[in-house]
Every structure is written in structure tokens, then in C-alpha cells.
Amino acid sequence: QVQLVESGGGLVQPGGSLRLSCAASGLDLANGVIGWFRQAPGKEREAISFINNRDGDIYYIDSVKGRFTILFDTTKNTGYLQMNNLKPEDAADYYCATGPVATTIESYYPIWGQGTRVTVSS
């Protein structure tokens, strides 16, 4: 079965770090795009990052530049989002997705993970 399984969410204090994982099964991510999205309470889901594994093209939304790093491990067929210096406004449900096109448009990603919750609080 084609599936993305997310893990790594949790509770951190402001300034802390988390690494989210997006493990793929039944699908080779190496020739596609991995996107990360988040949805905070009461807000719409937004694209925060993607990596095009065909050419290495990387995108970050301005609010996470310099703090978040998107990675892909070919051997493990797993994507990662390293989140450093977390802020309260980063608290959200985080989703990974994969598709054929490097874009922030959700409808271009046909396969999605189940989501993992990130809470940032002191």
C-alpha cells in the first residue's frame, strides 16, 4: 500500500527543537516532491516548505527561513523537517505530502500523511 507515516511531534518550550519524520512505504520519493504543511487552530492550512528530489530545489515560507531545514534521506526513503528555535506561533498540526510537481498548491499533492501535532508552550 502507498502510505506516508509521520512522527516526531510533541511539546517543546519556546526556543526548543523538534525533528519531524515522514516515512514512505509502497512509493519511491526520490523522483518526486515532498511538501510540508501546517494548520494552526482556527487557521487555514499553509505550505511551509518543499524539496524537489529531482533537482534539489527547496522552498521555505518566510516565517520559517533560518529556523527550519527540509531534508530527504534516499536510503531510508524518508523526509524530515528539522525545526529549531520554535516559537508559539509554530504550534500546529504538521502534515507531509508528496506529488510530482514543486508547488505550494495543496491539490497537486495526491498523497498525504496523517499529521503530527506540535505544541510550543512554556
C-alpha positions in Angstrom: 0.0 0.0 0.0 1.1 3.6 -0.7 1.4 5.4 2.6 3.2 8.3 4.4 3.5 7.9 8.2 4.5 11.0 10.2 6.1 11.1 13.6 8.2 13.4 15.8 5.6 15.9 17.1 5.3 16.8 20.7 5.5 19.5 23.3 8.5 21.9 23.4 9.3 25.2 25.1 9.9 28.3 23.0 13.4 28.1 21.6 13.4 24.3 21.6 13.7 22.0 18.6 11.9 19.0 17.0 12.6 16.8 14.0 9.5 15.6 12.2 9.8 12.4 10.1 7.8 11.4 7.0 8.4 7.7 6.2 7.1 6.4 2.9 6.1 2.8 2.0 5.0 1.5 -1.3 6.3 4.6 -3.0 9.8 5.8 -4.0 10.1 9.5 -3.1 13.4 10.0 -4.9 11.9 11.3 -8.1 9.1 13.4 -6.6 8.5 16.3 -4.3 8.0 16.3 -0.6 5.9 19.1 0.9 5.3 20.1 4.5 2.1 21.9 5.5 0.8 23.1 8.9 -2.6 24.1 10.3 -2.9 26.1 13.4 -6.1 26.2 15.5 -8.7 28.4 13.8 -6.5 29.0 10.7 -6.3 27.5 7.2 -3.6 25.1 6.3 -0.5 26.7 4.8 2.5 25.3 2.9 5.8 25.9 4.8 8.4 24.0 2.8 9.1 21.6 -0.1 12.0 19.8 -1.6 12.2 18.7 -5.2 14.2 15.5 -5.0 14.8 15.5 -8.8 16.9 18.7 -8.8 17.3 19.8 -5.1 15.1 22.8 -5.4 14.0 23.9 -1.9 11.3 26.4 -0.7 10.6 27.8 2.7 7.9 30.2 3.7 9.5 33.5 5.1 8.4 32.9 8.7 10.5 29.7 9.0 13.6 30.6 7.0 16.7 30.2 9.0 15.0 28.1 11.6 13.6 25.1 9.7 15.5 22.7 7.4 13.9 20.2 5.0 15.8 17.0 4.3 15.4 13.8 2.3 17.2 10.5 3.1 17.3 8.4 0.0 18.4 5.2 1.8 15.5 5.4 4.3 13.0 6.8 1.7 12.1 9.3 4.4 11.7 13.0 4.5 12.5 15.2 7.6 11.7 18.6 8.8 14.2 19.9 11.4 12.6 22.7 13.4 14.9 24.9 15.5 14.2 27.9 17.7 10.5 27.1 17.8 8.1 29.9 18.6 4.5 29.8 20.0 3.2 30.7 16.5 4.7 27.5 15.2 2.2 25.4 17.2 0.1 23.5 14.7 -0.7 20.1 13.2 2.0 19.4 10.7 1.4 17.3 7.5 3.8 15.9 4.9 2.7 15.2 1.4 4.2 14.0 -1.9 3.5 14.7 -5.5 5.1 15.2 -8.9 5.3 19.0 -9.1 7.3 21.5 -7.0 4.4 23.7 -5.7 2.8 25.1 -2.6 -0.7 24.3 -4.0 -2.2 21.5 -1.9 -4.3 19.9 -4.7 -1.1 19.0 -6.6 -0.1 16.6 -3.8 -2.2 13.4 -4.1 -0.6 11.5 -1.1 -0.7 12.8 2.5 0.5 11.7 5.9 -1.8 11.5 8.9 -0.4 14.6 10.6 1.5 15.1 13.8 0.9 17.8 16.4 3.5 20.3 17.5 2.8 22.3 20.7 5.1 25.2 21.7 4.4 26.4 25.2 6.3 27.4 28.4 
